[in-house]
Amino acid sequence: MRRPDYAKLGAQFAHMRDYLAGVAPPGKLPGRQHIDPLAIRALLSFTNLVDIERADGKIRFRFRLIGTLQSTAAGREISGKYLEDAVLPEYLERIRGNMIMAMESREAIYDRFGMPHPGRDFIDTERVYFPLARDGENVDMLLILNAYPDEEKTTAPPADEVKQGRREEKLPAARHPAPK
């Protein structure tokens, strides 16, 4: 299991952790209904919401909401798409494994790898998968907070800006892969 080491990550990850813990019912997981988008406005462009669908003993993940910066950086829109239709095949099992791990453990999971979209895997990204549960118990959604560790300006807004919900959005600089 890859639990986030918040001391080594950008402040936005600890802020999201603390926010979610603060809105969760005592002893329960928070659900989508507990989240006030205005309270995390500075992080919304970096946030994805993923529905967990269970049917016939199978689990599928569908991207409900993709932050605007995420869509722009990915070079395409994946809202409404299932995981297997949204990411490059070589990333599918890794991302699915992270989602399953967050769902089953009911704990946040961290990972770092290139953007899983065509022509974008040279963009270094890190993410934390936070489990959400409408009933406080059964995880039915994931909130994924993304960051670009090589782009300090897009990953660590000043704490006062995060708390006040104001932040200028900037795209990560286009970097090209090193020649082979």
SVG drawing of the C-alpha trace seen along z (x, -y; Angstrom):
<svg xmlns="http://www.w3.org/2000/svg" viewBox="-26 -35 45 46">
<polyline fill="none" stroke="black" stroke-width="0.4" points="0.0,0.0 1.3,-3.4 0.1,-5.8 0.8,-9.4 3.7,-10.9 2.1,-14.3 5.3,-15.8 7.1,-15.2 4.2,-16.3 2.9,-19.8 0.7,-21.5 -2.4,-21.0 -2.5,-17.3 -2.5,-17.8 -5.0,-20.6 -7.4,-18.2 -6.8,-15.5 -7.6,-17.9 -10.6,-19.3 -12.1,-15.9 -11.5,-14.8 -13.1,-18.0 -16.3,-17.5 -16.7,-13.8 -19.3,-12.6 -17.6,-11.4 -16.0,-8.0 -17.1,-7.9 -15.8,-8.7 -17.0,-11.9 -19.3,-11.7 -19.7,-13.9 -22.6,-15.6 -20.3,-16.9 -17.9,-18.7 -18.4,-22.4 -16.6,-23.3 -16.1,-26.9 -14.1,-25.6 -11.6,-23.9 -12.0,-26.3 -8.2,-26.7 -7.8,-23.0 -10.8,-22.2 -8.8,-22.5 -6.5,-19.8 -9.4,-17.5 -11.1,-14.6 -14.2,-12.8 -14.6,-9.2 -17.8,-7.2 -17.5,-3.5 -20.1,-1.4 -20.9,2.1 -22.9,4.5 -23.0,8.2 -20.0,8.7 -17.9,6.3 -16.4,2.9 -16.0,0.1 -14.7,-3.4 -16.2,-6.3 -14.8,-9.8 -17.6,-12.1 -15.7,-15.4 -12.3,-16.4 -10.7,-19.6 -10.2,-22.2 -6.4,-22.2 -6.4,-18.4 -8.4,-18.3 -6.2,-21.0 -2.9,-19.3 -4.2,-15.9 -5.1,-17.5 -8.6,-15.9 -11.8,-15.6 -12.4,-12.3 -15.5,-13.3 -18.1,-10.6 -15.6,-8.0 -14.8,-4.7 -11.3,-4.2 -10.4,-1.7 -11.5,-4.3 -9.9,-7.2 -6.2,-6.2 -3.5,-4.7 -3.5,-0.9 -0.1,-0.7 -1.4,-2.7 -4.7,-0.9 -3.8,1.8 -1.7,-0.6 -4.4,-3.2 -7.1,-0.5 -5.0,1.0 -4.7,-2.4 -8.4,-2.9 -9.2,0.6 -6.7,0.1 -8.2,-3.2 -11.7,-1.7 -10.9,1.5 -8.6,-0.1 -10.8,-3.1 -7.6,-5.1 -5.9,-7.6 -3.4,-6.2 -0.5,-8.0 1.2,-7.4 3.5,-9.3 3.9,-8.6 3.6,-10.3 0.2,-11.6 -1.7,-8.6 -2.9,-10.3 -1.6,-10.1 1.4,-12.3 1.4,-13.5 3.2,-10.8 6.3,-13.1 4.4,-15.3 5.3,-14.2 2.3,-14.0 1.5,-12.8 -1.9,-12.1 -3.6,-11.1 -6.8,-9.0 -9.2,-9.9 -12.1,-7.5 -15.6,-9.0 -18.7,-7.2 -22.2,-8.6 -23.3,-6.4 -20.0,-7.0 -19.0,-3.3 -19.2,-1.9 -16.8,-3.7 -18.8,-4.8 -16.6,-7.6 -12.9,-8.7 -11.7,-12.2 -8.3,-12.3 -6.1,-15.4 -3.3,-15.8 -0.1,-17.9 2.8,-18.5 6.0,-18.2 8.2,-19.7 6.0,-22.8 6.2,-24.4 3.7,-27.2 1.0,-24.7 1.4,-22.4 1.8,-24.5 -0.5,-27.5 0.3,-29.5 -1.6,-28.2 -3.6,-31.5 -4.8,-31.3 -5.9,-27.7 -7.8,-28.5 -9.4,-31.6 -10.2,-29.8 -8.4,-32.1 -5.7,-31.0 -4.6,-31.9 -4.6,-28.7 -1.5,-28.1 -0.8,-25.2 2.4,-23.2 5.0,-24.3 5.2,-22.1 8.2,-19.9 9.4,-17.6 10.8,-14.2 14.6,-14.0 15.9,-12.7 16.8,-9.0"/>
</svg>
